[in-house]
Amino acid sequence: MIFQYSCYAEYLKAYLKQEEELHELSLRSLAHILKLDSSVLSRVLKKERKLPLSSAGKVAKNLELSPVESEYFMLLVERDH
């Protein structure tokens, strides 16, 4: 699914929307899973803030992305910096 996105924030928004529909997961709950502050995640989703490079790896891991998906996610984050 991640490969159809050229922006990590758009991917995260779509992921949150899907999880909201399937599991009633809130932004705050997703932030907890990703080990991010909910205000940081909110600003990242609104493209008001970049995802810190130091957080990108743990976000990919906590999203349980495959190694190839994780690498793609990391490239999207790096490209934005």
Buried (B, 14 or more C-beta within 10 A) or exposed (E): EBEEBEEBBBBBBBBBEEBBEEEEBEBEBBBBBBEBEBEBBBBBBEEEBBBEEEBBEEBBEBBEBEEEBBEBBBEBBEEBE
